[in-house]
């Protein structure tokens, strides 16, 4: 296994890595809307979702992959009323590529953010 760490995404805020490569697969930890400096990116679901994708792109790149190679995503959302806005932004990052996905409303996320996303991807 290879642990993935990049300063282009928020550092892990606990005893875990940003992601792990095993064989030709990458497994990310859940990415929340923290900037690389450790600040929460905005108050809206839109601002926060864009930061989550910036973090995902950074850890995927460090792992030798990209959004185009994502096989499965898991989306944790604080309020399902934000689903349509999140979905529109999510679709803009994946385009015609449509990985399998689960979306779950949760009671609370780390640092009380609105969204967290994790991915599984093939490594080039």
N, C-alpha and C positions, 0 to 999 in steps of 0.2 A: 504494500500500500504506500501511496505517496500522499502526504498531507499538503493541501493547497493553502497558500497564504499570499495575499497581495495587499499592498498599502493603497491600492486604487479603490478599495471597498472598505466598509466599516470593519474594524477588527472584531474578532469574536469577543463577546462580553461575558463569557463563561468558560468552563473547562471543555472546550470543543474547538475544532478547526473550521475554517470557512468552507472546506470541502475536502473530499478524499477521492483520489483516483485509484481504482482497483482494476487491473487488467486494462480493458479498453472502455471502461465505464467511469463516469464522474457522478458523484453524489454530493450535492451541495447541502450545507446547513441552511436552515431558513434564513432568508435575507430580509431584514427589516429596513425601514427608510432612514437609516443613519448615514450621514455623510462620512467620508473617510476621516474627517476631523472629529467625528463622534456626536455631531449635532443631529437632531431630528429635522428632516427636510419638510418643512411646511406643515400646515394644519389640515389641508384638504386631502381627500382620497386621491385626487389627481396628482398633486405634488408628491405625495408619499409613494404612489405607485411608480412614478417616473424614477424616483431615487432607488427603489427596490430593483428596477430593471437595470439601472446603472451599476448597482452592486453585482447583480447576477451576471451581466456582461463582463465585468472585471474578473470575477472568480472563474467564469467559464474560460476566458482568454488565458488566464494563468494556468489553467488545467490543460490547455491545448484544445479547447472546444469553442463552441459559440451557440447562440440561440437556435441556429439552423440545425444543430445536432441534438436538441432537447427531445427526449422521448416521452417524458412524463413530468407534469408539474403538480404541485399541491399548493393551493392558495388558502390561506387562513385570513378571514376578513372579520373585522369587529362588528360590522353592521351590514346585514344583507341589503339594506336600503341603498347602500353604496355599490351594489353589484353591477348595475348598468354602466356607471361611470368607470369602474375598474375594468369591466369587460371591454369597453371601447379602447382604453389605453393598452390593455393586454393584447388585443387583436392587432393594434398598430405595431407592436414589436415583433409579432410572429408572422404577420402577413398571411400568405397562403399555407405556411407550415402550421399544422394543427396537432401539437402533441396531445397525448391523453392528459386529462386533467381531472382533479377533484377540487371542489371548492367547499369550504366548511366555515360556517359562522361560529366564532368562538367568543367566550365571555370576556377574555382579556388576553392581550399580547404583551410581550416585553416592552417596557417603557411606555405602555399605554398607547402604542401606535395603532393605526387603522388597518394595516395589512402586513402580511408576511408571506413570502413565496419561497418554496424550495424546488429544485429541479434534479432530474436524473438525465444524463446526456452521454452520448457516445463521444469518445476522445478520438481525434484524428490520428 
